[in-house]
Amino acid sequence: MKRLLIFTVFTAIAASAQAQNTTYGGGNAPYVLDGGYNSDYSPGGTVVLADGSVSLSNNATYEHGNTLLQNSGGWTSSNSLDLFLAAGSNTISGTVAPLFFNTQFNIGAGNTMAITNTQGINIAGNLQFSNGITTTVRSSAQTGALHFAAGATYTNGTTDAQHVDGYVSKSGTTAFIFPVGSATDIRTLAITAPAAIAEISTAWFTGNPGTVTDPSDGSTHSITTVAAPLVSVSEAGFWDWVPVSGSDDGIAVTVSIPDIGGFASASDLRLAGWNGSQWIDLSGNATATGNTEGSILSGTIPVGGNITAIAIGSLSTPLPVQFSAFAVKAEGCAVRIAWSTAMEQNNDYFQVERSADGRLFKEIARVAGAVNSHETREYTANDAHPLKGLGYYRVQQVDRDGKRSSTAVQSAYTSCNGDGEIKVFPTATKDVVQVLLPAGYESAVVDLVNTLGQKMAVPIEGGNLSYRIHVDQLASAMYLIRVRKGTALHCYKVIREN
């Protein structure tokens, strides 16, 4: 096979920053990589000018060893790999969308890949998410998206720690799960195969659809403007729904919802679609698997309709209390329970409950409600004598006429036996390991290594005496949690399960 390798590097030195770029264009020849491998570690990034071009073919690999790819010319990959390896936050900018085939965002867990290119980026093969959050320009619903061509796929990218904060679009005639969400939460939207070639773009927006502007039509959608049988629409958020091309008639949609236990029961939930003037029922019947975080809700885009947004509707008025936050935290030998409400109607009191197994709960405290309120209100309660080890908590709201609603269940671990032990649990998990340190270990260093002693780049939350180590992005294997305090070293085995 004839392999043509033309490589021209133009070094641009800014007078102030003295940063060296790999620049294509500006009188330089196009860069063609036919079956080869190029490692680009220019410290100032890679810049393709309007008259420049890069072409990859025949299983070529372009290794992006810097944190910037700025494309305003042509970047075309055919059966080749763009490998982003610069650890830390990366940016893909410019005014022309690069056309990638296979792509890996291998820049480290927790690191952002910011797609600020005004035309987004195109994926024709497979995109592997090996980073943290990927962002796109939210004000550009169609052009600025992460575009997946017909037949294109992705790997990973469907967790709270790893997804797209912004727009994702998909072309073709196949089913697809859009890995979209906010900066902190995954809110996937899945579609069945369109009847004919179509392109759909979507993004999740947190907040009241009646006050948060929908970028694709530049307006808000009142949650009180509903068509029967809908009675209300949740303030939790909405998915912008953009049929870029082709028809969305008859496409079935399934979404992953936030915790809306304070909004409606699962049997009353319906997928709602904004048709330009009001919210209509897309479900037709009860399709929700629950009303807690991660439950799914389904519906179908009507034939001949004009749906521009998708939200969570209900056949009933909102429950008397809308919980806006709920947290449980061990503090020494006690547990602090805190919650807040966004709205209260005819609310009598809150019942704080505890359980040893997460199923059977007993009341441990009672806090008076505000009766009626449309402002955020915060409440706390303390469990001065918690269960030893792991305890489960929830808060139930009790209306004056006896109606109830509940928060989700959260847990806290306490140990007050004075033995100064380090607690690591669970020792086999798919997602999070918690580490609790005794008094005197405030300055200890906590990390995770593999069996070869190599430190793993995983998110570690907390500090002081309590840590949460996220292992959900690791391969299934045994690892070691190391706790170092001065010259003392403690190691604990944990298993990342399938």
C-alpha positions as CSV (number, residue, x, y, z in Angstrom):
1,M,0.0,0.0,0.0
2,K,1.3,3.4,-0.9
3,R,1.5,5.6,2.2
4,L,1.8,9.3,1.8
5,L,3.1,11.2,4.8
6,I,3.2,14.9,4.5
7,F,3.8,16.7,7.7
8,T,4.3,20.5,7.9
9,V,4.5,22.2,11.2
10,F,4.3,26.0,11.5
11,T,5.5,27.3,14.8
12,A,3.6,30.4,15.9
13,I,5.2,32.2,18.8
14,A,3.0,34.8,20.6
15,A,5.0,37.8,21.7
16,S,3.6,37.5,25.3
17,A,2.9,33.9,25.9
18,Q,5.7,32.4,23.7
19,A,3.5,29.3,23.2
20,Q,4.3,27.0,20.3
21,N,1.4,25.7,18.2
22,T,1.3,23.0,15.6
23,T,-0.4,25.0,12.8
24,Y,-1.9,23.7,9.5
25,G,-2.6,26.3,6.8
26,G,-1.4,29.8,6.2
27,G,0.7,28.7,3.2
28,N,1.7,25.4,4.6
29,A,0.9,22.2,2.7
30,P,-2.1,20.0,3.9
31,Y,-1.2,17.3,6.3
32,V,-2.1,13.8,5.1
33,L,-1.5,10.8,7.4
34,D,-2.1,7.5,5.5
35,G,-1.8,4.6,7.8
36,G,0.8,6.2,10.1
37,Y,1.0,7.5,13.6
38,N,1.6,11.1,14.7
39,S,2.3,12.3,18.2
40,D,1.5,15.9,18.6
41,Y,2.7,17.4,21.9
42,S,3.0,21.1,20.9
43,P,2.5,23.0,24.1
44,G,0.3,25.7,22.6
45,G,-2.1,23.2,21.0
46,T,-3.0,22.2,17.5
47,V,-4.5,24.9,15.2
48,V,-6.1,24.3,11.8
49,L,-6.5,27.6,9.9
50,A,-9.4,28.3,7.5
51,D,-7.2,27.3,4.6
52,G,-5.6,24.4,6.3
53,S,-6.6,20.7,6.4
54,V,-5.7,17.4,8.1
55,S,-6.6,14.1,6.6
56,L,-6.3,10.7,8.4
57,S,-7.0,7.4,6.6
58,N,-6.2,3.6,6.6
59,N,-6.1,3.1,10.4
60,A,-3.9,6.1,11.1
61,T,-3.6,7.5,14.6
62,Y,-3.3,11.1,15.6
63,E,-2.2,11.4,19.2
64,H,-3.3,14.7,20.7
65,G,-0.8,15.2,23.5
66,N,-1.9,18.8,24.2
67,T,-5.1,20.2,25.6
68,L,-6.3,22.2,22.6
69,L,-7.6,21.3,19.1
70,Q,-8.7,24.5,17.3
71,N,-10.3,23.7,13.9
72,S,-11.4,26.3,11.5
73,G,-10.4,24.4,8.3
74,G,-10.7,20.7,7.5
75,W,-10.2,17.8,9.9
76,T,-11.3,14.5,8.3
77,S,-10.7,11.0,9.6
78,S,-11.6,7.9,7.7
79,N,-11.2,4.6,9.5
80,S,-8.7,6.2,11.8
81,L,-8.3,7.2,15.5
82,D,-8.0,10.5,17.2
83,L,-6.5,9.8,20.6
84,F,-6.8,12.6,23.2
85,L,-4.2,11.9,25.9
86,A,-3.4,15.2,27.6
87,A,-4.4,14.8,31.3
88,G,-6.5,17.7,32.5
89,S,-9.3,19.8,31.0
90,N,-9.2,19.8,27.2
91,T,-10.9,22.0,24.6
92,I,-12.0,21.4,21.0
93,S,-12.7,24.9,19.6
94,G,-13.0,26.6,16.2
95,T,-15.6,27.3,13.6
96,V,-15.7,24.1,11.6
97,A,-16.7,20.8,13.1
98,P,-13.9,18.2,12.9
99,L,-15.0,14.9,11.4
100,F,-13.7,12.1,13.6
101,F,-14.0,8.4,13.0
102,N,-12.9,6.5,16.2
103,T,-12.1,8.9,19.0
104,Q,-11.0,8.4,22.6
105,F,-11.3,11.1,25.3
106,N,-8.6,9.5,27.4
107,I,-7.8,12.5,29.5
108,G,-8.5,11.1,33.0
109,A,-11.5,10.6,35.2
110,G,-13.0,13.9,36.4
111,N,-11.4,16.0,33.6
112,T,-13.7,18.0,31.3
113,M,-13.7,17.8,27.5
114,A,-15.1,21.2,26.5
115,I,-16.5,21.3,23.0
116,T,-16.7,25.0,22.2
117,N,-16.5,24.7,18.4
118,T,-19.5,26.6,17.1
119,Q,-20.3,23.6,14.8
120,G,-19.7,21.0,17.5
121,I,-17.9,17.8,16.5
122,N,-18.9,14.8,14.3
123,I,-18.4,11.1,15.2
124,A,-18.6,8.6,12.4
125,G,-17.2,5.5,14.2
126,N,-17.0,5.1,18.0
127,L,-16.4,7.7,20.8
128,Q,-14.9,6.3,24.0
129,F,-15.5,8.4,27.0
130,S,-12.6,8.0,29.4
131,N,-12.9,11.4,31.0
132,G,-15.3,13.2,33.3
133,I,-18.0,15.6,32.0
134,T,-18.1,16.5,28.3
135,T,-19.6,19.9,27.5
136,T,-21.1,21.5,24.4
137,V,-22.4,25.0,23.7
138,R,-25.9,25.0,25.2
139,S,-27.0,28.1,23.3
140,S,-26.5,26.2,20.1
141,A,-29.1,23.4,20.1
142,Q,-28.4,22.1,16.6
143,T,-25.1,23.1,15.2
144,G,-23.0,23.0,18.5
145,A,-23.9,19.5,19.4
146,L,-21.8,16.3,19.8
147,H,-23.1,14.8,16.5
148,F,-23.2,11.0,16.0
149,A,-23.6,10.0,12.4
150,A,-25.6,7.0,11.1
151,G,-24.1,3.9,12.6
152,A,-21.9,5.8,15.1
153,T,-21.7,4.5,18.7
154,Y,-20.1,5.4,22.0
155,T,-18.6,3.6,25.0
156,N,-19.1,4.5,28.6
157,G,-20.6,8.0,29.3
158,T,-23.8,7.1,31.2
159,T,-23.0,7.9,34.8
160,D,-23.4,11.0,37.0
161,A,-19.6,11.4,36.8
162,Q,-19.3,10.9,33.0
163,H,-21.8,12.2,30.4
164,V,-22.5,15.2,28.2
165,D,-23.5,18.4,29.8
166,G,-25.1,19.9,26.7
167,Y,-26.5,18.8,23.3
168,V,-26.1,15.4,21.6
169,S,-27.5,14.7,18.2
170,K,-28.0,11.4,16.3
171,S,-28.6,10.8,12.6
172,G,-29.9,7.6,10.9
173,T,-32.5,5.0,11.4
174,T,-31.4,3.1,14.6
175,A,-32.3,3.3,18.2
176,F,-30.1,5.4,20.4
177,I,-29.5,6.5,24.0
178,F,-28.5,10.1,24.4
179,P,-25.9,10.4,27.2
180,V,-27.1,13.8,28.3
181,G,-27.5,15.5,31.7
182,S,-26.5,18.4,33.9
183,A,-23.0,19.1,35.2
184,T,-23.7,16.7,38.1
185,D,-26.5,14.3,37.1
186,I,-27.1,11.9,34.2
187,R,-30.6,12.3,32.6
188,T,-30.5,9.9,29.6
189,L,-33.1,10.0,26.8
190,A,-33.5,6.9,24.6
191,I,-35.4,6.7,21.3
192,T,-36.5,3.8,19.2
193,A,-35.5,3.6,15.5
194,P,-37.0,6.3,13.4
195,A,-39.1,5.1,10.5
196,A,-36.9,7.0,8.0
197,I,-33.6,8.8,8.1
198,A,-33.8,11.5,10.7
199,E,-31.6,13.6,13.0
200,I,-32.7,14.3,16.6
201,S,-30.8,16.7,19.0
202,T,-31.5,16.9,22.7
203,A,-30.2,18.2,26.0
204,W,-31.4,18.2,29.6
205,F,-32.1,21.5,31.4
206,T,-32.6,21.6,35.2
207,G,-35.3,23.8,36.5
208,N,-38.9,25.0,36.0
209,P,-39.7,24.8,32.2
210,G,-41.9,27.9,32.8
211,T,-38.9,30.0,33.8
212,V,-35.9,28.3,32.1
213,T,-35.6,29.3,28.5
214,D,-35.7,26.6,25.8
215,P,-32.8,27.5,23.5
216,S,-34.2,25.8,20.4
217,D,-37.3,28.0,20.3
218,G,-36.2,30.9,22.5
219,S,-39.1,30.7,24.9
220,T,-40.4,29.3,28.2
221,H,-43.2,26.7,28.5
222,S,-45.6,27.4,31.3
223,I,-46.2,24.4,33.6
224,T,-49.8,25.4,34.2
225,T,-50.7,25.3,30.5
226,V,-51.7,21.7,30.1
227,A,-54.2,19.6,28.1
228,A,-56.3,16.9,29.7
229,P,-55.6,14.4,31.1
230,L,-52.5,16.2,32.4
231,V,-53.1,18.3,35.5
232,S,-49.5,19.5,36.3
233,V,-45.9,19.5,35.0
234,S,-42.9,19.0,37.3
235,E,-40.5,21.9,38.0
236,A,-37.5,19.5,38.0
237,G,-36.5,20.1,34.4
238,F,-37.0,19.2,30.8
239,W,-35.4,17.8,27.7
240,D,-35.1,20.1,24.7
241,W,-36.4,18.1,21.7
242,V,-35.1,19.2,18.3
243,P,-36.0,17.3,15.1
244,V,-33.1,18.7,13.1
245,S,-34.1,16.8,9.9
246,G,-36.5,14.1,8.8
247,S,-39.6,13.1,10.8
248,D,-39.9,12.2,14.5
249,D,-43.4,10.8,14.0
250,G,-44.0,7.7,16.1
251,I,-40.6,7.7,17.8
252,A,-40.9,6.1,21.3
253,V,-39.0,8.1,24.0
254,T,-37.8,6.7,27.4
255,V,-36.2,9.1,29.9
256,S,-34.4,8.6,33.2
257,I,-36.0,11.0,35.7
258,P,-34.7,12.8,38.9
259,D,-36.2,12.1,42.3
260,I,-39.7,13.6,42.1
261,G,-41.2,11.8,45.1
262,G,-42.6,15.2,46.2
263,F,-44.4,15.8,42.9
264,A,-46.5,12.7,42.2
265,S,-46.9,9.0,42.6
266,A,-45.5,6.7,39.9
267,S,-49.0,5.7,38.8
268,D,-49.9,9.3,38.0
269,L,-46.7,10.2,36.1
270,R,-46.9,10.8,32.4
271,L,-44.3,11.9,29.8
272,A,-45.3,15.4,28.7
273,G,-44.6,17.1,25.4
274,W,-44.8,20.8,24.5
275,N,-46.6,21.2,21.2
276,G,-46.1,24.9,20.8
277,S,-49.0,26.0,22.9
278,Q,-49.5,23.5,25.7
279,W,-48.2,20.4,27.4
280,I,-49.8,17.2,26.1
281,D,-49.7,13.6,27.4
282,L,-47.3,11.4,25.4
283,S,-47.6,8.3,27.6
284,G,-51.3,7.4,27.3
285,N,-51.1,5.3,30.4
286,A,-48.9,4.6,33.4
287,T,-45.4,3.8,32.2
288,A,-43.2,5.0,35.1
289,T,-41.2,2.4,37.0
290,G,-41.1,4.7,40.0
291,N,-40.8,8.3,41.1
292,T,-37.3,8.2,42.5
293,E,-33.9,9.0,41.0
294,G,-33.1,6.8,37.9
295,S,-36.7,5.6,37.4
296,I,-37.8,5.5,33.8
297,L,-40.8,7.1,32.1
298,S,-41.9,6.5,28.5
299,G,-44.1,8.0,25.8
300,T,-44.4,8.4,22.0
301,I,-44.1,11.4,19.7
302,P,-47.5,11.8,18.0
303,V,-47.8,11.6,14.3
304,G,-48.1,15.0,12.7
305,G,-47.3,16.7,16.0
306,N,-44.7,19.4,16.6
307,I,-43.1,18.6,19.9
308,T,-40.2,21.0,21.0
309,A,-39.7,19.9,24.6
310,I,-40.3,16.9,26.8
311,A,-41.0,17.1,30.6
312,I,-42.5,15.1,33.4
313,G,-46.2,15.5,33.8
314,S,-48.9,14.2,36.2
315,L,-52.6,13.3,36.3
316,S,-52.8,14.9,39.7
317,T,-52.0,18.2,41.5
318,P,-48.5,18.2,43.1
319,L,-48.2,16.6,46.5
320,P,-48.6,19.0,49.4
321,V,-44.9,19.3,49.9
322,Q,-42.1,19.5,47.3
323,F,-38.8,18.4,48.8
324,S,-35.9,20.3,47.3
325,A,-33.0,18.7,49.2
326,F,-32.4,15.9,51.7
327,A,-29.1,15.0,53.3
328,V,-27.9,12.6,56.1
329,K,-24.5,13.0,57.7
330,A,-22.7,11.3,60.6
331,E,-21.2,13.8,63.0
332,G,-19.2,12.1,65.6
333,C,-21.5,9.8,67.6
334,A,-24.7,11.4,66.2
335,V,-26.4,11.7,62.8
336,R,-27.7,15.0,61.4
337,I,-30.7,14.9,59.1
338,A,-31.3,18.0,57.0
339,W,-34.0,18.7,54.4
340,S,-35.6,21.7,52.6
341,T,-38.8,22.3,50.8
342,A,-39.6,24.5,47.8
343,M,-43.3,24.6,48.6
344,E,-45.7,23.5,51.3
345,Q,-49.5,23.3,51.2
346,N,-51.6,22.3,54.2
347,N,-48.5,20.7,55.7
348,D,-48.9,19.6,59.3
349,Y,-45.5,18.1,60.3
350,F,-42.5,16.0,59.2
351,Q,-41.8,12.6,60.6
352,V,-38.1,11.6,60.7
353,E,-37.7,7.9,60.5
354,R,-34.8,5.4,60.9
355,S,-34.3,1.8,59.8
356,A,-31.7,-0.9,60.3
357,D,-32.4,-2.6,56.9
358,G,-33.8,0.2,54.7
359,R,-37.3,-1.4,54.7
360,L,-38.8,-1.2,58.2
361,F,-38.8,2.3,59.5
362,K,-39.6,3.8,63.0
363,E,-40.3,7.4,63.9
364,I,-37.4,9.0,65.9
365,A,-38.4,12.7,65.7
366,R,-41.2,15.0,64.7
367,V,-40.8,18.5,63.3
368,A,-43.6,21.0,62.7
369,G,-44.2,22.1,59.2
370,A,-45.0,25.6,57.8
371,V,-48.6,24.7,56.9
372,N,-48.5,26.9,53.7
373,S,-45.4,28.3,52.1
374,H,-44.1,29.1,48.6
375,E,-40.6,29.9,49.8
376,T,-37.6,27.6,50.4
377,R,-37.6,26.4,54.0
378,E,-34.8,24.4,55.7
379,Y,-35.2,21.9,58.5
380,T,-32.9,19.8,60.6
381,A,-33.1,17.0,63.2
382,N,-30.5,15.0,65.1
383,D,-30.3,11.4,66.0
384,A,-28.3,11.5,69.2
385,H,-28.4,7.7,69.7
386,P,-28.0,6.2,66.2
387,L,-27.7,2.5,65.4
388,K,-24.1,1.3,65.5
389,G,-22.8,0.9,62.0
390,L,-25.1,1.6,59.0
391,G,-28.5,3.3,59.6
392,Y,-31.1,4.3,57.0
393,Y,-33.1,7.5,57.2
394,R,-36.1,9.2,55.5
395,V,-38.4,12.1,56.2
396,Q,-42.2,11.7,55.7
397,Q,-44.4,14.8,55.4
398,V,-47.9,14.4,56.9
399,D,-50.7,16.7,55.6
400,R,-53.4,18.0,57.8
401,D,-55.9,15.6,56.1
402,G,-53.5,12.7,56.5
403,K,-51.9,12.6,53.1
404,R,-48.2,11.7,53.1
405,S,-45.2,12.1,50.8
406,S,-41.6,11.0,51.5
407,T,-38.0,11.8,50.6
408,A,-35.7,9.1,49.2
409,V,-33.8,6.9,51.6
410,Q,-30.2,7.8,52.6
411,S,-27.8,6.1,54.9
412,A,-25.1,7.1,57.5
413,Y,-22.4,5.0,59.2
414,T,-21.5,5.7,62.8
415,S,-19.0,4.0,65.2
416,C,-18.5,5.2,68.7
417,N,-16.8,2.2,70.4
418,G,-13.6,4.2,70.9
419,D,-11.4,1.6,69.3
420,G,-9.9,4.0,66.8
421,E,-10.5,1.7,63.9
422,I,-10.4,2.7,60.2
423,K,-13.6,1.7,58.6
424,V,-13.7,0.7,54.9
425,F,-17.0,-0.4,53.4
426,P,-18.3,-2.0,51.3
427,T,-15.4,-4.2,50.4
428,A,-17.1,-5.4,47.2
429,T,-18.9,-2.8,45.1
430,K,-19.7,-1.5,41.6
431,D,-19.5,2.2,42.4
432,V,-18.4,3.8,45.7
433,V,-16.2,2.7,48.7
434,Q,-16.5,4.8,51.9
435,V,-13.6,5.3,54.2
436,L,-14.1,6.6,57.8
437,L,-11.0,7.5,59.9
438,P,-10.8,7.8,63.7
439,A,-9.9,11.0,65.5
440,G,-6.3,12.0,65.0
441,Y,-6.3,11.0,61.3
442,E,-7.4,14.5,60.0
443,S,-4.2,14.9,58.0
444,A,-4.0,11.3,56.7
445,V,-3.6,10.7,52.9
446,V,-6.1,8.4,51.3
447,D,-5.6,6.9,47.8
448,L,-6.4,3.8,45.7
449,V,-3.8,1.6,44.0
450,N,-3.9,-1.5,41.9
451,T,-2.1,-4.7,43.0
452,L,1.1,-3.4,41.3
453,G,1.1,-0.4,43.6
454,Q,0.2,2.0,40.8
455,K,-2.0,4.9,41.9
456,M,-5.4,5.0,40.2
457,A,-6.9,8.3,39.0
458,V,-10.3,8.1,40.5
459,P,-12.6,10.7,42.0
460,I,-12.2,10.9,45.8
461,E,-14.7,13.1,47.6
462,G,-14.7,14.4,51.2
463,G,-11.7,15.0,53.5
464,N,-10.9,15.3,57.2
465,L,-12.2,11.9,58.5
466,S,-14.7,10.8,55.8
467,Y,-14.0,9.9,52.2
468,R,-16.0,8.5,49.2
469,I,-13.9,6.8,46.6
470,H,-15.6,6.3,43.2
471,V,-14.5,3.1,41.4
472,D,-17.3,2.8,38.8
473,Q,-15.0,3.6,35.9
474,L,-12.4,1.0,36.8
475,A,-12.1,-2.5,35.4
476,S,-13.4,-5.3,37.6
477,A,-10.4,-6.4,39.8
478,M,-9.0,-6.2,43.2
479,Y,-7.6,-2.9,44.4
480,L,-6.0,-1.5,47.6
481,I,-7.1,1.5,49.6
482,R,-4.0,3.0,51.3
483,V,-4.3,5.3,54.3
484,R,-1.0,7.0,55.2
485,K,-0.4,8.9,58.5
486,G,3.1,9.9,59.0
487,T,5.2,6.7,58.8
488,A,2.1,4.5,59.4
489,L,0.6,2.8,56.4
490,H,-2.7,0.9,56.4
491,C,-3.9,-1.1,53.3
492,Y,-7.4,-2.6,52.7
493,K,-8.5,-4.8,49.9
494,V,-11.6,-3.9,47.9
495,I,-13.2,-5.6,44.9
496,R,-14.6,-3.7,41.9
497,E,-17.5,-6.0,40.9
498,N,-18.9,-6.6,37.5
